[in-house]
Amino acid sequence: MASADPARGPGRGELLRQLGRAVVESQDATDAVDQAVAELRGLSRSDLRCLGILEFWGPMAAGELAERSALTPGAITGVLDRLEARGYARRVADATDRRRVVAKITPLVRKLNGETYRPLAEEGNAQIAATYSDDELRLLVGFLNQSRDLQLRHAARIRAMDHGR
């Protein structure tokens, strides 16, 4: 591994250590925001995660929501019951197959997300993303997408491990 060149800054090993630390700290900060939103809304983190999935991906059957959230079908039933009770989601007939039931968010979720997450997104775009070129943003998007895929692969690997049960 190359050593640090004072004229060029830290070497690759140190840069990778700094990157790893920055990723962990970013994840922790995101977690803190999501925890604050969950507490504000009186939701569990699983409930909030499922709301986010429904908002991003649109209406879906409970089984698909269970798969995307890595929760059991039984847990999803409880999540949807709680979200419906708070007015955040509804179970409705699928528009293309009336026999199928899907969960979808209510307009209240978009309103509340506007209050909680929009200021964060606007500040991030104005004060952080605006300082990067389009090529740099493409690089960051690529890095984050690859990091997400890596995390999901390892989450699946860990869930498949025998935990002595």
GIZI-V267556 format. One record per pair of residues at least 12 apart in sequence whose C-alpha atoms are under 7 Angstrom apart, sorted by the first residue. I is the first residue (numbers start at 0). J is the second residue. Records with the same first field share a line. If there is no record, write none. Layout:
# GIZI-V267556
I=J, J
This chain:
# GIZI-V267556
46=78
49=68
53=103, 104
54=104
57=103
58=101, 102, 103
59=101, 102, 103
60=100, 101, 102
61=75, 101, 102
86=105
87=104, 105, 107, 108
88=102, 103, 104, 105
89=102, 103, 104, 105
90=102, 103
